[in-house]
Amino acid sequence: MSSSQRKPWTRDELILAINLYCKTTFGQIHIRNPEIILLAEKLGRTPGSISYKLANFASLDPTLDRKGASNVSQLDKAVWDEFFNDWDKMYEESEKKMAQLLRPNSGLSDCLQVDFQHGKMVDRTISVRKNQGIFRKMVLSSYNGECCITGIKNKDLLIASHIVPWAKDVKNRLNPMNGLCLNPLHDKAFDKGLITLNENYEVTVSNKEPHELLHRYANQPISLPSRFRPGQDFLEYHRSRIFQG
């Protein structure tokens, strides 16, 4: 075992690892992933140690039945909990640290473009678009680039939909458990309250919507994400305050 594998992880390193974990599909968490290789080089670790740490984070996700490795430290859990308690704040910190670590055009350029505003709608055209870009990448990677209702896999036709709207919950704007991967039709229907999900993650269609394209998937379960399962509290908000019944 190399010294890079034995050396203890620091909080700063874990923040960077969680940042990458949230944007990487499970199928891409391996030693040949260029982003994992790049982060390993910058941290003086092996790609194997980075990929193992990323896979290990799955054991800390309370919404998953499928778990990763169980060899997590108290620091792993503490930093993970920091993210879960305030996604916007921790993503701002992790993006800044990633930008300090990497040179422009070094491979993770999206990490160098984020301009967080702590939820304030300042420079709306710039900051909101960039924040939503981060949210989109997390949600689409969690759903393996597939609409959770129809199974459409064309990324040009996929939208990272907020369950609780962007403007209604500042603290959870970047929380991937507040997201669904949908095609444009079902995204709009969800946004307008014409469809929702019940406690079993099954599609419920409003009685006010007669269109066959929506009723085709009524009572069918969505394809659950590989991580960051939709939060039941967010879904309850949608059912009680947005869904038209």
WOTA-V970486 format. One record per backbone hydrogen bond with DSSP energy under -1.0 kcal/mol. CO is the residue of the C=O (numbers start at 1). NH is the residue of the N-H. If there is no record, write none. Layout:
CO;NH
CO;NH
//
This chain:
2;6
3;7
10;14
11;15
12;16
13;17
14;18
15;19
16;20
17;21
18;22
25;28
26;29
28;30
30;33
33;37
34;38
35;39
36;40
37;41
38;42
39;43
40;45
46;50
47;51
48;52
49;53
50;54
51;55
52;56
53;57
55;58
56;59
57;60
58;61
61;64
70;72
73;77
74;78
75;79
76;80
77;81
78;82
79;83
80;84
81;85
82;86
86;90
87;91
88;92
89;93
90;94
91;95
92;96
93;97
94;98
95;99
96;100
97;101
98;102
103;106
108;111
109;112
110;113
117;120
120;122
123;126
123;127
126;130
127;131
128;132
129;133
130;134
131;135
132;136
133;137
134;138
135;139
136;140
137;141
138;142
139;143
140;145
141;144
142;226
147;151
148;223
152;147
154;157
155;158
159;161
159;182
161;180
165;168
170;173
175;178
176;179
177;231
178;163
180;161
181;148
182;159
183;187
184;188
185;189
186;190
187;191
188;192
189;194
189;195
190;193
193;244
194;206
196;204
198;201
201;222
202;198
203;219
204;196
206;209
211;215
212;216
214;217
215;218
217;220
220;203
231;235
232;236
233;237
234;238
235;239
236;240
237;241
238;242
238;243
//
